[in-house]
Amino acid sequence: MAPRLRADTFTAALMLALAIYIAYEGHDLGLGRASDPGSGYIQFWTGIIMAGLSAILLVQSVLPSADKSGIGAPFADIRWGKVLYVTALLVAYTVALEYLGFIITTFILLVVLFKTVEPQGWGVSLIGSALTTGVAWLVFVYWLGQQLPSGSLLSGD
């Protein structure tokens, strides 16, 4: 009896094709060496990993003996309302970042997340938000030497 094609068979085949394309384009950009990576190094290896995972899913999806009854089990307990809520907050964060800057916007986002997603007390929310924002700022500005948005409302632009 021929194996029945499932939706994940099509998805796996599509992802495998995309992964091969990503790896090919990364290779064209130049791999370099592990000690001196080229511009395509990460893209190439990402494509290779994606291809491997897609190939595993493709093989599993066409095996007739595979039990597909629990295929959605990892997603059964997800609170989709909270996923959409956090996604909306992140979209608002990206919009506000340009106007309020990194420090204020990140602090506000974290306070809202601490208070609403898995509610914490005000002390934990404020201190946790301040520490996380401060550490992120130190990492990006001092350690990595990156410039973060200062906000057009605060700089008068």
C-alpha positions in Angstrom: 0.0 0.0 0.0 1.4 3.4 -1.0 1.9 5.9 1.8 -0.7 8.6 2.0 0.7 12.2 1.5 -0.1 14.5 4.4 0.0 18.2 4.8 3.3 18.0 6.6 4.7 16.1 3.6 4.1 19.1 1.4 5.4 21.5 4.0 8.5 19.4 4.6 9.2 19.3 0.8 8.7 23.1 0.5 11.0 23.8 3.5 13.6 21.4 2.1 13.6 23.3 -1.2 13.8 26.6 0.6 16.7 25.3 2.8 18.6 24.2 -0.3 18.2 27.6 -1.9 19.3 29.3 1.3 22.4 27.1 1.5 23.2 27.7 -2.2 22.9 31.5 -1.8 25.1 31.4 1.3 27.7 29.4 -0.5 27.7 31.9 -3.4 28.3 34.7 -0.9 31.5 33.0 0.3 32.0 30.8 3.3 35.4 31.7 4.5 36.8 29.7 7.4 35.4 29.1 10.8 38.1 31.4 12.2 37.4 34.0 9.5 33.8 33.5 8.3 32.7 35.0 5.0 29.4 36.8 4.5 27.6 33.6 3.6 28.9 31.5 6.4 25.9 31.7 8.8 23.4 31.7 5.9 25.0 28.5 4.4 25.0 26.6 7.7 21.5 27.8 8.6 20.3 26.3 5.2 22.1 23.0 5.9 20.5 22.7 9.4 17.1 23.6 7.9 17.6 21.0 5.1 18.5 18.3 7.6 15.4 19.0 9.8 13.2 19.2 6.8 14.5 15.9 5.4 13.8 14.2 8.8 10.2 15.6 8.7 9.8 14.5 5.1 10.9 11.0 5.8 8.7 10.8 8.9 5.6 12.1 7.0 5.7 9.4 4.4 6.4 6.4 6.7 3.3 4.4 6.8 4.0 3.1 10.3 4.3 6.5 11.9 1.7 7.3 14.5 0.3 10.8 13.6 -2.3 11.0 16.4 -0.2 13.2 18.6 1.3 15.4 15.9 -0.3 18.5 17.3 0.3 17.6 21.0 3.2 20.1 21.5 0.8 23.0 20.5 -2.2 21.8 22.5 -1.6 23.8 25.6 -0.5 27.0 24.0 -2.4 30.0 25.2 -3.0 31.6 21.7 -4.5 34.8 23.2 -1.3 35.6 25.0 0.8 34.8 21.9 -1.3 37.3 19.9 -1.1 39.8 22.8 2.7 39.6 23.0 2.9 39.9 19.2 0.8 43.0 19.3 3.0 44.5 22.1 6.1 43.8 20.0 4.7 45.5 17.0 3.8 48.5 19.2 7.3 48.4 20.6 8.9 48.6 17.2 6.7 51.6 16.3 7.4 53.4 19.7 11.1 52.7 19.5 11.7 55.4 16.9 9.9 58.0 19.0 10.8 57.2 22.6 14.2 55.5 22.1 15.5 52.2 23.3 15.7 52.7 27.1 12.2 54.1 27.7 10.5 51.8 25.2 12.2 48.7 26.4 11.5 49.5 30.0 7.8 50.2 29.4 7.5 46.9 27.3 9.1 44.9 30.0 7.0 46.4 32.8 3.8 45.6 30.8 5.0 42.1 30.1 5.9 41.5 33.7 2.6 42.8 34.9 0.3 41.1 32.3 1.6 37.9 30.8 2.6 36.1 34.0 1.7 38.8 36.6 4.4 39.8 39.0 4.4 42.3 41.8 5.4 46.0 41.2 8.8 45.5 42.8 9.8 42.6 40.6 8.3 44.3 37.5 10.1 47.6 38.0 13.4 46.2 39.2 13.4 43.4 36.6 12.6 45.8 33.8 15.3 48.3 34.9 18.0 45.6 35.2 17.1 43.9 31.9 17.0 47.2 30.0 20.3 48.4 31.6 22.1 45.1 30.9 20.8 45.1 27.3 22.0 48.7 26.8 25.4 47.9 28.3 25.8 44.9 26.0 24.8 46.6 22.8 26.5 50.0 23.4 29.6 49.2 25.4 30.4 45.5 24.5 29.2 45.4 20.9 29.7 49.1 20.1 26.3 49.6 18.6 24.2 52.7 18.5 20.7 52.3 19.9 17.8 54.6 19.0 17.6 57.6 21.3 14.1 58.6 20.2 13.0 61.6 18.1 10.7 63.0 20.8 13.6 63.2 23.3 16.2 64.5 20.9 14.0 67.2 19.4 14.2 65.8 15.8 
